[in-house]
């Protein structure tokens, strides 16, 4: 599920979640506590919880920074600089979880917080049916990890960022846009983890998301069309905005894809031209088409139809009242021959791949991150699990995908990067399109909806091109495809190679009650699916 | 200490305003206590309580504004926050759409604060969860639910003489009940300002009944059907339309209220003549906030009258530009209806489908307000005035504008998610595919 959260007040601003209090731009660069001071505070928590009767404790001392910029046309709508810091303490007492958090990061405040966490665990243990079982995790000692980056986005002056967005907006308007909104999102999580296993882990995690929406209105017909940026949120610094030529992937009809470097102005120009073209594009004839899906589109389909259904907590029923359960049940997995997709479908989970949103050294319960298979040669082989679940799968080691969106939120199972492996044989997008007789080439993230067990879905996109006899025949409009997860992945017939591989990302993925956000990437190369049902979404009111 | 009285709040705000040297200054102070309990697989999974009290100060020089917040309330901290807001304002770029702060306003007295909701504690929450879990466990059903209670206040004041104070409470409850084999699922949701109106057991019984009744669902062909939307289902689609009534978007030609050749559909008959939708913060069943975030008073506003678009909502900037009254967007809304209950609507239906709720609703085309989504947790076939059998869930592609032109009957409004929404009987509702999800 994608989440929208706290509104920012003014009209036309996207609703985005903001955690913490507004601060001055310069304050975001202030150094916080050093690792030694954090270790001392963490030990206070570990000792206090043990003294109250906890048999396991983990502590997260966190400082979470956000800088969000919002503009439209020639004006700045809002600049958010926010900081949130505090400590979250999670314990097991009487075989039951307890959690408490405080912004009072003093020895006294921490001891009180630890006592509350133990008291909650003991109170809830009266209702507990089975004690919590944790997969073993050897302490890793003192460790540090940092997102590999060359330009810390928080060190770039706001003025430069506004200048970039004004350039983007100007480029869109000069190329036929009627309206444009553009945004930059930057996140920095400075988090220190300690546990009674003997782990003391200091991490500095950075994320970036540049995006925009271009709108073209046509007064005569009363029509309006939009085209969103085809950037991807990344686990990178400001260098993602360098627009390096070497990271551009040339597609058919002058289309450009972006790998690990994004040219925001170039994309805004393309967006304005494409939005204009959409106003008069041919409306799609409903029916079966072979779909050629760009990575910047397919990522969301992977997210919804593979990422969420293979979350073990969903499978077990913990999300039944909100996001739902899953069709990918344990009995299907146990058969070892459940055909999630065709033989070409190899889906891998990871928290390690460079530049991705999921990449960290250790998860929020101190487990070193790794890579593992979810679907191998089309067969469902594994799920996403954390320390108190992984034994259900007969495994002795957590997958390392536990996450909390703030120090004040309790960590739980969140989606790692879930990606489709590219073809090993050589194939470009042009090669793929050449082989399609009647198809549609879809780029960008559009409308998306899927049922609560992840069978039936419907996806739109940003731009659609008709493919006729191996060639692009022009732009289409009013396109959405509907399918069933298993049927869809079994209709996967061809993949492009690693040269076309890119990541798509979700910056504000929502889960849980109360809801928490997380950020996750999905890699793939352009992929072909045969005979998918396409509907026409045009209506008159 | 999270809930300050009007006098306590005013004292702090007045102090803040006195510290300022800016052209204009405003302060808003809010506090809340929120508690929750979550359960799944018939067992409590998480519960907690948080309190928060914070002050936000906005200082303005010309068309530059800056905001700072703090959660300490001694004089030195308050003054420091004012100075910080002033510094940020001086460095900010001009906002060409900045509107001078409002002067003194008159607000209605809200009745949204109920003592017994504010008194909810951990024991109450545990009992509420138990009352929902226990009947399910006894019938070999599985409950997953969530209850959240909130009590809070908000106060704002500025250097132009505006002052407003409001406090409110709320409790939101929802539960999904599933059969042990996962072939049946039912859902119910309730929300109140007054927690004494909530019985988690009574509500859960409805979800239990739906879970049991939805086992062995039959597959019907997708297509156009007469549907009865329970208020929870009707709410979600109608709310999406109500949230799209921004005047600026319509004037800019990028809204369903924009018109061919330019201009808006204000004054046009867009919906069935039986559709009247208004908002009223004084309604005792859904008491709303007396003021919007920017201090504008919330008043009774008719949005659709007998199907005609009567009002759109405006930012103050856009209203001034257009020379019209700056009506803020509403909180909850009231969809007028008759006296028929849901049971009456079912009784009067020859052939149709009863929809408990929709799920994963997303915009497909903002031009026509086309949405897609699915039915969930209780979908039934009706024949000759009776529920005959459960049916498999459908995906729909439908616009609330088209739907509200295909009205067959409107029932009696009930409180749903902060609004008053009737069950609706709609003809030719468009289901485009089937889902195997339970």
Interface residues (C-beta under 8 A of the other chain):
Chain A: X1 X9 X10 X11 X12 X21 X22 X24 X75 X76 X79 X97 X99 X100 X120 X123 X124 X127 X128 X129 X162 X178 X179 X215 X217 X218 X219 X220 X221 X222 X223 X224 X226 X316 X317 X318 X319 X320 X321 X322 X324 X325 X327 X408 X410 X447 X448 X449 X450 X451 X452 X453 X454 X455 X456 X458 X460 X478 X480 X482 X484 X513 X514 X533 X535 X537 X538 X539 X540 X541
Chain B: X36 X38 X40 X41 X43 X44 X45 X46 X47 X48 X50 X54 X56 X67 X68 X69 X70 X71 X84 X87 X88 X92 X93 X95 X96 X97 X122 X126 X130 X142 X144 X145 X146 X148 X174 X175 X176 X178 X182 X187 X246 X248 X249 X252 X253 X254 X256 X258 X259 X260 X261 X262 X270 X293 X294 X315 X318 X359 X360 X361 X362 X363 X364 X365 X366 X367 X368 X369 X370 X372 X373 X374 X376 X393 X395 X397 X399 X401 X402 X432 X433 X434 X435 X436 X437 X438
